[in-house]
Amino acid sequence: MQPIGVFDSGVGGLGVLKALRLEMPHERFVYVSDAGHAPYGERDLEHVLQRSMAVGDYLVQQHHARALVVACNTATAAAISALRAAYPTLPIVGIEPALKPAAALTRTARVGVLATRSTLGSDKFQALLQAQNPAVQFVLQACDGLAAAIEHDDAAQIQSLCARYTANMGRFGAAPGAIDTVVLGCTHYAFAATELQNLLGPDVTLMDAGQPVAQRTHNLLAQLTGTNAGSSENLKKTGFVEFWTTGPADPLLDAVERWRLGVGCVRQVAIN
């Protein structure tokens, strides 16, 4: 059974992988953490494009992936068009900040967006922002260093950076003029959801894109094969995940265990 390839610059994409496994529990997945070149969000877009193409090629050529999920906002902005051009017959699903769902949900017409500087500065994000309801104000906050702190599981730094960046954005809550919805514009930030929710309060809704990406991937594969994850054919399959990293194995293994994504080995690989 050909796998679904999933990649991110590090551990952030594991939240997307978890949603994919819940949506399609009998599928096989290969997850690549490009930790040797992380975090993407603090690199220039040309570097992210080169790394995304290299990892995508590795998943297609070495693992014969039948679909790719780009589980990184920065990589999606930098490379999704190039990946689709390179593999025009392959289902390729990217991830983008959930601006439209947040605009539909907000009651105060103020939405916060936490993202990497590269994502916020990308043409793809700016086009997405311009397409939103003009009655909704989006407060954008670049979170330098937060993805790296999450990658290294540095609890003190995560708390400090979350407090600093949310304080920069203004008031939060259900009152008029306050931000009542916050978009997590980097897959890493789901690891800091508890810290963020504690800082923002119970009246603020956090939004990420893991479940919509999983549903989109499922739908694309169902259209291509005429089956779905709940079909009798798929129920006979045994789903599992292979984990590969271009960096040290232990951080990815620790994150896999924290997210309860299964116990297994994490193998290192050089991807050039």
N, C-alpha and C positions, 0 to 999 in steps of 0.2 A: 504494500500500500504506500503510494507516494505521500510524503508528509506535506504539511502546511508550514512554510518557513516564516519565522517571526524574528525581527531583530530590533535592537535599540542600542544606544551607546553604552548602556550599562544595565542596572537592575530595574530601572523605571518601567520598562515594557512588560515586566512580570505581572503588573496589574491588568494589562490588556490580555496577556496569556491566560490569566485566571478566568477572565470573562469568556475567552474563546473556549476554554475547556468546559466551562459550565454550559455554554451554548452547544458545543459539539463534543460530548464526552468520549465518543468512540473514535475520534480522529487521532492521527499521529501528528505530532508537532516537533519541529527542530527550532530551538531558540538559540540565537547568537547574541551574546553581550560583547560589544566592541569596546570593552573596558580599557584596552590598551591605547585607545584614542579618545577616551571620554574626558569631560562631558562634551557632547556635540554643541550644546547651547552656548558654549563660551569659545567656540572656534569659528573661523570665517566660513561662509557658505560654500566656497570652493572646496575647502577641506572636507566639509560634511558631504558634499556631492561625491567626491572621490571615494570616501570611505563607504558611503551607502551603495555605490555601484560595485565596489569590491565585495562587500558582504552579500549583496544581492546575487552577484555572479557565483559566489561560493555556494550559496544555498541552492541555486538552480543547477549548477554544474556538478557539484559534489554530492548533493543530497536529492537531486531530481525533484525539487519542490514543485508541487502542482498549483500552488498559490503563494503569494508573498503578502505578509502584513508588516507594514512599516510602523512599528509601535513607538514612534518618536515624532513629536510635533516638529522639531527642527529639521529632521531628516525628510519628513514629508514635504515641508516647505522648500527644501533645497533640491530634492532628488526625485520626487514622485513622477514628474513628467519624463525625466530621463530614463527612469526604470521602465515606465510603460512604453516608451519608444524602443527600448532595447528588447523588451519581451512583449510584443503587441498581442499575443494570444494568451498570455498568462493573466489570471485574475490577480490584481495588485490593489490592496486596500491601504490607504493612508489614514492618518489621524490628524484632526485639526481642532483647535479650541472650540468649545461648544457655545459659540456666541449666539446663534439663532435660538437654540432651546432656552438659553439664559434670558434672552430678550423676551421670549414668550412667557417666561415664568415670573419675572420680576414684577413686584407690585409698586415699587418706589421709582421705577424707571432709571435706576442707577445700578450698574453691573460692574464689578471689579474683575480684572483679568490678571492673574499671576502667570508669568511666562518667562522664558529665557530672552535675553536681549536679541539673539539671532532670530528667534521666532517673531518677536514684535517688529523687528526691522525688515522682515522679508516681504517681498512683493505679494506673495500669496496671502499672508495675514492681512496686509493693508487692503487688498481687494475684498477679502472676507469682511473686514470691518466696514468698508464703504457700502457693502450690500445690506447692512442691517437697518432696522427701523430707526429713522433719524430722531424719533421721540425718545429713544433710550440713550442715555449717556454711559459710555464705557470708560472706566478709570483703569488705565494700563500701568502695570508695575513690573519692571524688569527685576528679576531676582538673582542677581549675580552671586554665585557661590553656593546657592541652595541645592542645586542638583549634585554638586560635588560633595557637599556635606552629607546628603542622603546616601550617595554612593559609598561613602566611607562610614556610614552609620554613626556619625558624630552627633550624639543627642544634644549636647550643649550648644553646638554651632547651629543645628537645625532650629532649636528653640529661639536662639538669639536672632537669626536671620528672619524667621517667620514674624517675630515681634517687630523687628525693624521695618520690614517691607509692608506689613499690614498697617502699621502706624503712619506710614507715608501716604496712605490712600484716603484717609479721612474717616468719617463716621460710618459705623456699621449698625444694622438693625432694621426694624420695621417702620421706624418713624419717617415722615416725609423728608426727602433729601438725603437719606442714608443709603448706603449700599446694602442691599438685602440678598444679593446673589453673587457668588464668586466662582469664576471659571478657573479651573486648574489647567493651565495651558502648557504643561509639561508632564509627561507620564510619571516622572520621578516624584512629583509633588503629592501623589496619592499616598506615598509613604509618610507624609507629614500631615495627613488629613486630621488626625486627632489633635495635634498641636494647633493647627489652624482653626479648627472648630472651637477649641477652648478659648482661643484669643478673640474670635469673632462673635461668639455667643450663639444661643440656640435659634435665634430668629433669622440667621443667615444660612442659605443653602449653598453647599459646595457642589460643583458639577464637573465631572470628567467624561471622557468619551469611550471608556472601555467597553461598556455594553453595546452601544450603537455600532462600534467597529466589529464586535463579534457577530451581531445580527446581520450586518452588511456582508461580512465574509460568508456566513452561512447561506444567505440568499443567493450570492453569486455562484457558489459551488452547487447549490441546488438547481439553479437555472442551467448550469453546464451539464450536470450529470442526470438530472431528472429525479434525483433522490434527495433525502434530507437526513439530518442527524438522528431523527427518530425512526427511520425506516427499518424494516426487518433486516435488510442487508447490512446496514450500518451497526445494528445492535449485535451482530455476530462478531464485529471487530473489537479488538482490545486497544483502547487508546493509551498512549504514553508520550513522554516528552524526552528528547535528547537535549542536553544543555552543553553549549560550547562557549568559550570565552577567549578573547585575545589578550586578556590580562590575567591577574592572579585568580585562581579558582575559588579560594575560600570566601571572598565577599559574595560571589554569586551563589555559592552553596548555602551560606548563611541566610541570604535573602529568600532563596527557594524554600528553605525550611520555615522562615517567618510567614511566608504567604501560603504555606501548606500546599505546595504544588507537587508534592511527592518526594520520596527519598531516592536518590540515585547519584551517580557520579557526575561531576562537572569536568569536562575535558577541555584542555587548552589547545588552541589552534593558531597558526600564523596565517593571516589573510592579507595578502599584498595587492 
